C-alpha cells in the first residue's frame, strides 16, 4: 500500500432487529449506517395495483397495492396529459404499474407514481421518459462532454428505444465499459418487472428496492475498498450476485463472516 493510500473496508452486521454497516478507513470508523427491520421503508418498491376509486374533485385516485392502506396518486404522477383530468387517464378496476415515492403517514396511505425510475450507481433508467443526458451537478465541461458522448453511444448500442437515461454525479471518472454494463443490467431489471406485471395478478409486489447492504454495494463499494464482509448468509449471497452482475471485477472483495465471535 502506498504511503498516502487509505485502506477502506466495510463490515456489515445483521441481527434480528437491525443491520449495521461500518466503513473503516485505516482501521478507524469513518461512517456508520443502520437500518431497523421494523422501520424499513417501501419507497422505491414497484407494485401491480388496482384502481379502487377515482376522485376528479381532488385530481387523485386510490390504488390497492396489497397493503393495509390504499396508495394515492395525483394526476401529475399519472402517465398521459394531466390537463385531460384524472378521470380520463385512469378508471376504477384498471390494473396499473406504480412505484412508491412516499411512505404512509398516520392515516394517509403511501404516495405512488406511474413514472417509474430505476437507479444504479452511475445511471438512472427512466422507462417512460425519453430524455437522455448528464446530471447538472457534474460541472466540469470536459467530463460532461465525455460522459455525454459515452451515454449517447451506449444507449444507441443497447437500443433502449424510447426509454430515458440520466448519468448520475457518481459517474464522474467512470469508464464506457462500466456505464454500458450498468445500463444493460437496468434494462434487464426493467424487462423482468414488466414480465411480472403481465404474469402476476394484482395486487402484487413486483420489485423490492435495495436494502441497506445492497445500497452500500451500489453506492460505496469501489476499487478503493479492499473488503466488504457480511455476517448474514442471505445478504452475502444477494450482494455477491448483484456485484457479479454490475461490477464483476470487485466480487472477490465480498466475503462471508461465519465465526462465532461477533463481527
VMD Tcl script that draws the C-alpha trace (Angstrom):
set ca {
  {0.00 0.00 0.00}
  {1.38 3.42 -0.97}
  {2.36 5.77 1.83}
  {-0.67 8.06 1.45}
  {-3.13 5.41 0.31}
  {-6.17 4.96 2.55}
  {-7.24 1.39 3.35}
  {-11.05 1.22 3.16}
  {-13.05 -1.73 4.50}
  {-16.77 -2.33 5.00}
  {-18.27 -4.59 7.68}
  {-21.98 -5.47 7.84}
  {-23.63 -6.98 10.91}
  {-27.24 -8.18 10.70}
  {-29.31 -9.12 13.75}
  {-32.99 -9.94 14.14}
  {-33.79 -6.27 14.74}
  {-31.39 -4.32 12.53}
  {-28.48 -4.19 10.12}
  {-25.44 -2.07 10.97}
  {-22.72 -1.27 8.45}
  {-19.37 0.30 9.31}
  {-16.99 1.92 6.84}
  {-13.42 1.90 8.16}
  {-10.53 3.96 6.86}
  {-7.12 2.71 8.02}
  {-8.88 0.80 10.80}
  {-10.79 3.84 12.10}
  {-14.57 4.20 11.85}
  {-15.38 6.71 9.12}
  {-19.13 6.22 8.60}
  {-21.88 4.15 10.20}
  {-25.15 3.13 8.54}
  {-28.03 1.20 10.03}
  {-31.50 0.04 9.10}
  {-34.10 -1.25 11.55}
  {-36.24 -4.01 10.14}
  {-39.40 -2.53 11.64}
  {-38.55 0.86 10.10}
  {-37.60 -0.40 6.65}
  {-39.49 1.83 4.22}
  {-41.09 0.83 0.95}
  {-40.06 3.90 -1.05}
  {-38.79 2.71 -4.43}
  {-40.79 -0.52 -4.38}
  {-42.80 -1.27 -7.53}
  {-46.30 -2.79 -7.44}
  {-49.01 -4.02 -9.74}
  {-52.09 -2.33 -8.29}
  {-55.82 -1.97 -8.95}
  {-57.51 1.43 -9.09}
  {-60.14 1.46 -6.33}
  {-61.50 5.00 -6.60}
  {-61.08 7.99 -8.90}
  {-61.76 11.40 -7.36}
  {-61.80 14.15 -10.03}
  {-62.55 16.81 -7.39}
  {-59.08 16.46 -5.89}
  {-57.41 15.17 -9.08}
  {-56.42 11.94 -7.34}
  {-57.05 8.21 -7.36}
  {-56.67 5.50 -4.74}
  {-54.92 2.27 -5.66}
  {-54.94 -1.09 -3.91}
  {-51.35 -2.39 -3.87}
  {-51.99 -5.14 -1.35}
  {-51.07 -3.27 1.86}
  {-53.22 -2.18 4.81}
  {-53.92 1.21 3.28}
  {-54.61 2.10 -0.32}
  {-51.96 4.17 -2.04}
  {-52.86 7.52 -3.57}
  {-51.73 9.12 -6.80}
  {-52.06 12.71 -8.06}
  {-52.90 13.41 -11.66}
  {-49.39 14.81 -12.20}
  {-47.97 11.35 -11.43}
  {-50.23 9.55 -13.92}
  {-48.93 8.81 -17.41}
  {-50.64 10.96 -20.03}
  {-51.74 14.58 -20.33}
  {-52.67 15.83 -16.85}
  {-54.85 18.57 -18.39}
  {-57.26 15.89 -19.58}
  {-58.24 15.24 -15.95}
  {-57.56 12.12 -13.91}
  {-60.96 10.62 -14.78}
  {-59.83 10.42 -18.43}
  {-56.49 8.79 -17.56}
  {-57.43 6.01 -15.12}
  {-60.60 4.08 -14.38}
  {-61.90 2.07 -11.42}
  {-60.78 -1.55 -11.70}
  {-57.84 -0.73 -14.00}
  {-54.58 -2.56 -13.33}
  {-51.61 -0.18 -13.10}
  {-47.84 -0.30 -12.56}
  {-46.78 2.10 -9.80}
  {-43.73 2.96 -7.71}
  {-43.86 4.21 -4.11}
  {-42.41 7.72 -3.71}
  {-43.50 8.48 -0.14}
  {-44.23 6.29 2.89}
  {-47.62 6.22 4.58}
  {-48.06 8.82 7.33}
  {-50.64 8.38 10.11}
  {-53.99 7.63 8.42}
  {-52.72 8.66 4.97}
  {-51.59 5.94 2.59}
  {-48.34 5.91 0.65}
  {-47.90 8.13 -2.39}
  {-47.16 6.46 -5.73}
  {-46.28 7.41 -9.29}
  {-46.57 5.74 -12.68}
  {-43.36 7.46 -13.83}
  {-41.02 4.64 -12.81}
  {-37.27 5.17 -12.28}
  {-34.59 2.54 -11.68}
  {-31.38 3.90 -10.13}
  {-27.96 2.28 -10.44}
  {-24.62 3.56 -9.18}
  {-23.88 5.58 -12.30}
  {-27.20 5.76 -14.16}
  {-30.93 6.14 -13.64}
  {-33.15 4.39 -16.17}
  {-36.49 6.16 -16.76}
  {-38.62 3.82 -18.90}
  {-41.39 6.37 -19.53}
  {-39.16 9.37 -20.25}
  {-37.23 9.82 -23.49}
  {-34.62 12.28 -22.22}
  {-31.01 11.05 -22.23}
  {-28.47 13.30 -20.56}
  {-25.97 14.08 -17.81}
  {-26.70 15.34 -14.30}
  {-26.40 19.12 -13.92}
  {-24.34 18.50 -10.79}
  {-21.40 17.43 -12.97}
  {-19.94 20.88 -13.64}
  {-16.65 20.07 -15.38}
  {-17.35 20.73 -19.06}
  {-14.79 18.25 -20.36}
  {-16.20 15.49 -18.16}
  {-19.77 16.40 -19.15}
  {-18.81 16.16 -22.81}
  {-17.01 12.83 -22.29}
  {-19.99 11.32 -20.43}
  {-22.49 12.73 -22.94}
  {-20.63 11.06 -25.80}
  {-20.40 7.77 -23.91}
  {-24.08 7.66 -22.90}
  {-25.20 8.59 -26.42}
  {-23.10 5.77 -27.86}
  {-24.15 3.34 -25.11}
  {-27.90 3.99 -25.38}
  {-27.69 3.52 -29.15}
  {-25.74 0.25 -28.87}
  {-28.12 -1.07 -26.20}
  {-31.15 0.02 -28.28}
  {-33.16 1.43 -25.35}
  {-35.90 2.66 -27.68}
  {-37.99 5.44 -26.17}
  {-36.66 4.94 -22.65}
  {-34.71 7.70 -20.92}
  {-31.42 7.58 -19.05}
  {-29.71 10.06 -16.70}
  {-26.00 9.93 -15.88}
  {-25.62 10.43 -12.11}
  {-22.97 12.57 -10.39}
  {-21.26 9.37 -9.19}
  {-20.39 8.58 -12.82}
  {-17.55 11.11 -12.88}
  {-14.49 9.14 -13.95}
  {-16.48 6.00 -14.86}
  {-15.44 4.08 -17.96}
  {-17.53 3.34 -21.03}
  {-17.48 -0.34 -20.09}
  {-18.86 0.39 -16.60}
  {-21.70 2.54 -17.95}
  {-22.61 0.04 -20.64}
  {-22.61 -2.86 -18.19}
  {-24.86 -0.98 -15.77}
  {-27.30 0.12 -18.47}
  {-27.65 -3.49 -19.65}
  {-28.32 -4.54 -16.05}
  {-31.02 -1.88 -15.59}
  {-32.68 -2.82 -18.89}
  {-32.78 -6.50 -17.84}
  {-34.26 -5.44 -14.49}
  {-36.97 -3.41 -16.22}
  {-37.78 -6.26 -18.58}
  {-38.15 -8.62 -15.60}
  {-40.54 -6.17 -13.89}
  {-42.73 -5.75 -16.98}
  {-42.85 -9.52 -17.47}
  {-44.06 -9.94 -13.88}
  {-46.68 -7.24 -14.48}
  {-48.03 -9.22 -17.43}
  {-47.97 -12.50 -15.49}
  {-48.99 -11.89 -11.87}
  {-52.49 -11.00 -10.64}
  {-52.95 -7.67 -8.84}
  {-52.27 -6.51 -6.20}
  {-48.67 -7.73 -6.19}
  {-45.20 -6.50 -5.20}
  {-43.11 -6.81 -8.38}
  {-39.80 -5.26 -7.31}
  {-38.36 -4.62 -3.85}
  {-35.97 -1.69 -3.63}
  {-32.49 -2.39 -2.31}
  {-31.94 -2.89 1.40}
  {-29.02 -1.14 3.07}
  {-26.46 -3.89 2.31}
  {-27.19 -3.63 -1.42}
  {-27.29 0.18 -1.33}
  {-23.79 0.18 0.16}
  {-22.64 -2.25 -2.56}
  {-24.09 0.03 -5.21}
  {-23.03 3.42 -3.84}
  {-19.85 2.86 -1.79}
  {-18.12 -0.34 -2.88}
  {-15.45 0.54 -5.43}
  {-11.87 -0.27 -6.43}
  {-10.82 1.86 -3.43}
  {-12.49 -0.59 -1.00}
  {-10.42 -3.69 -0.25}
  {-13.07 -5.69 1.66}
  {-16.84 -5.90 2.13}
  {-17.57 -8.50 4.83}
  {-21.10 -9.56 5.78}
  {-22.20 -11.92 8.57}
  {-25.64 -12.76 7.15}
  {-25.69 -15.51 4.51}
  {-28.72 -14.17 2.62}
  {-27.29 -10.64 2.49}
  {-23.93 -12.02 1.40}
  {-25.49 -14.03 -1.44}
  {-27.59 -11.06 -2.60}
  {-24.62 -8.67 -2.55}
  {-22.36 -11.17 -4.32}
  {-24.99 -11.75 -7.03}
  {-25.51 -8.02 -7.51}
  {-21.79 -7.16 -7.64}
  {-21.13 -10.08 -10.02}
  {-23.61 -8.54 -12.48}
  {-22.70 -4.88 -12.17}
  {-19.00 -4.83 -11.14}
  {-17.60 -8.37 -11.54}
  {-14.04 -7.15 -11.01}
  {-14.99 -6.43 -7.37}
  {-16.73 -9.70 -6.47}
  {-13.59 -11.19 -4.87}
  {-13.77 -8.42 -2.26}
  {-17.12 -9.71 -0.95}
  {-16.55 -12.08 1.97}
  {-18.83 -14.04 4.29}
  {-18.05 -13.94 8.02}
  {-19.14 -17.08 9.90}
  {-17.01 -17.06 13.05}
  {-18.69 -17.39 16.45}
  {-17.19 -14.10 17.65}
  {-19.48 -11.22 16.54}
  {-18.16 -9.22 13.60}
}
mol new
graphics top color blue
foreach p $ca { graphics top sphere $p radius 0.5 }
foreach p [lrange $ca 0 end-1] q [lrange $ca 1 end] { graphics top cylinder $p $q radius 0.2 }
display resetview
